[in-house]
Amino acid sequence: MVRAVIIDDERNSRDIITLMLEKYCPGVEPVATAANCREGIALIRELRPQLVFLDLEMPDGTGFDVLTGAYDETFEAVFVTAFEKRFLHTIRFAEVELILKPIDKESLVATVDKVLQRINTNASKQRYEVLLNNFSKEENDEKNLIIPAPDGAAPVIPISMIDYLEGAGDKVVFHLQDSSILPSTHGFRFYAELFNAMKFYQVNNQQIVQLSHITKVDADRNLVLLKSGASVEVTERRKKELLALWR
């Protein structure tokens, strides 16, 4: 049985997570709750749980502060929040689990199943190093991205290495500036949403390019030429907007 601690400043949220774990997640035992970061850190140090549910923003800090203050590679974390956008890239880039409020049964069960598998296989906790490193950076500083590979590997790359990415069935392949490629188990939509607010542009239904890697837009042939020497097609409909963004 995996022992869990729930840290959330809202009493109702703590109660709901506790009840849902008891009802739908028989492999998890909620053993304690805390209402703020300070109490949460103390509970983790005292009880040494294997799983911690963390509210993202609390009156005395954030879930990241709890991780910084208590993390010793003994537990997995699941962030819980009603507001995803502020820390979206910090969390998603590191492949750390996130559940949006109001919590539904399907999201909770799927997330807990994934985390239990990591606990049972003693999976690497490298993602928490990436998470906290990204969190410590300024907004415009370069972040690192973990790419979950089909073979179970999880290479970490700086965002600046990405030339373009493309859908490949139900997965995605990253093409890097050094011409190497890295496959990901995530689908195209996952990355299209993740990179939407960044300096990337979806040039067609299956490919997204990094704008700073474009060397030329061949408007006559509807091609985008990249620093690596690769070229990708841009649709007629997207060409005008791409030219405006790139210039």
N, C-alpha and C positions, 0 to 999 in steps of 0.2 A: 504494500500500500504506500502510495506516494503522499507525503505530508505537505500540505499547502498553507501558506499564509496570505491573507488578503489585506492590502493596504490601500485605503480609499477614504477621502475626507467626508463622503456622503454615507450616512448610516444605511439608507435604503439600498444603495449600491452594494455595500458590504453584505447585507442580508440576502439580496437577490443572488449574488455570486455564490454565497455559501449554500443556499437552498438548491440552486441549480446543480452545483457540484455533487451534492448529496443525492439528488434525484437522477441525474443523467450520467454521472461520471463515477462509476463504482470503484475505479482504480485510484481515486484521489480522496484523501481525507482532509477537509479544512480544519486546521487545528487552532487557529487564532486569527484575529483581525486587529488592524491598527488604523487610527484616524488621521495620522500625519506622518511625515518623513521621519521625524525623530523617534516616534514610537515604533515605526516600522523597522528601522535600523536595529533598534534594541531587540525587537522580537526575533529578527533573523539571526542575530548573534547568539541569542539565548536558545532558540529552538532548532536552528540549522535545518530549515525545511528544504525539500528538494524542488519545490515549485513556489513561485511568488507571483501573485497577481498585483500589478502596480498601476494605480491611477497615474496618468501623465502629469497632471497639474494639481498641486495641493497648496494650502495656505503658506506652508513653510518651505516650499521647494517643489521639485519635480521628481518623477520616477527615476530620472537619471541621477539625481542626487542620492537617492536610496541605493542605487547600484554602486555608485562611487564610494559611498560610506560603508557598505556592507558586503560588497561582492568579493568572494574568495574562491570562485570556481566550484562551488558546491551546489548551486541551484540554477534552475532554468527560470526565466522571467517571461511573463505575458503582460504586455501593456494593455490597459483598458481606458478608453477615453470617449467622450462625445465629440471631440474636435480632433480630426486627423491631420488637417493641413499644416499646422504650425511645425510639427516634428515629422512630417511624412517621410521626407528623404532620409533623415537621420535614422529612422527605424527601418524603413523598407530596404535601404541600401545595405544594412547589416544583417538582413534575413532574421530579424527578431520578431516574435509573434505580436500581433496587435488585434484587439477586438474592439469594435465600435459599440457604444451605448446607443439605444437600449439593446442589451445583449439578447440574442436569440439562441435557442437550443442548438440549431445546426452549426452556427459559428463556434459556439463554446465546445461542443463535442469534437468538431473537426480539429480545432486548435489544440485541445487537450490530447487528442490521439497523437497528433504530430509531436507534441512535447514529450509525451510518455515514451514514444519510440526513441527520441533522442536520449532520454534518461536511461532507458533499458539497454541502449547500445553504447552508452558512455560517449556520446558524440562530442566532438571538439567544441569548446566554448569560445573559439576564436572570434565568433560574431560579436561577443560582448566587448572585446578589445576594439573592434572596428566601430561599434556603436558609440562607445565613450570617446574614442578618438575623434570621430566625426562631430560629436556633440560639443567637444571642446573647441572646435574651430569657429572662426568668424563666419558670418553668413556667406561672404563671397570667397572664402577659402575653398580649395579643392577638397572634395570628399572622396572616400574610397568606396568601392562597390564589391560586394561578395556575389559571385556568380555560382549558383548551385548547379553542378554538372550532373548529367545522367549517371555517371559512374560513381557518384557519391562524393567526389572532390568538391572543394569550395574555394577556388582561387580568388584572391583579392587583387583588384586592379584600381588604379586611380581613374577617375572619370575621363581625364584628358587623353587616356590611351584609346578610347573608343572612337573608331572612324565611323562605323555605321553598324546597325543591327538589322537583322531580317528574320521574318517568320519562316519556320521550317516545319510544316505540319502543325502539331500542337505545341511545339517548342520554339525557341529563338536561338539564333546563332549570332555571336558578337564578332565583328571583324575589327581587329585592332590596327593601330597605326603602323606596327611593325609587320603587318600582313599575316599575323597569326590569327587563329580563330578559336573561340571558346563557346561551346554549346551550353544552353541554360535549360533547366526543366520548366521554367515559367513560360507562359504563352505570350503572344505578341501584345495582346490587350494590356497585360500587366505592365509592360514597359512603356507602352504608348501613354498610359495614364501617368506613370511615374515620371517620365521625361517631359511631359506636356508643358510644364511651367519652366523648363530649363532651356538652355541654348541648343536645343535639338529641333529637328523638323521632320515630320513624316512626309516623305516625298511621293509615296504611293501606298497602296494597300498593305504592303508587306515590308517596307524598309523605312528606317529612321536614320537620319544623318546628323552628325555633330556640325553645327554651322561653322565653327571656327576651323574645321578641317577641310572646308570647301576651298578649292583653288580656282574653280571656274564653273560657271553655269552656261552650258552650251544650249542657248535658247533654240537654235535651229534644229538640233537633234534631240532636244528634250533630255539632255544628259547632265548629271552633276559629277564633276571631276573632283577627286579627293586627294589629300596629301600623300596617301600611300600609293597612289597610282591607280586605284580602283575607280570605277565609274558606276553610277546607278541611275536608273531612269526616273525622271520626274514627270508626273502627269501634267497634261496641258492645264487642267483646272488648278493645280497647285503651283505652277511655275511662277505666275505673277506674284503671289504672296511670298514665295521663297526668295525671289529676287529682291523684294522690298526688305525682308528681314536680313538677308545676307549683306546687302550693301549698307 
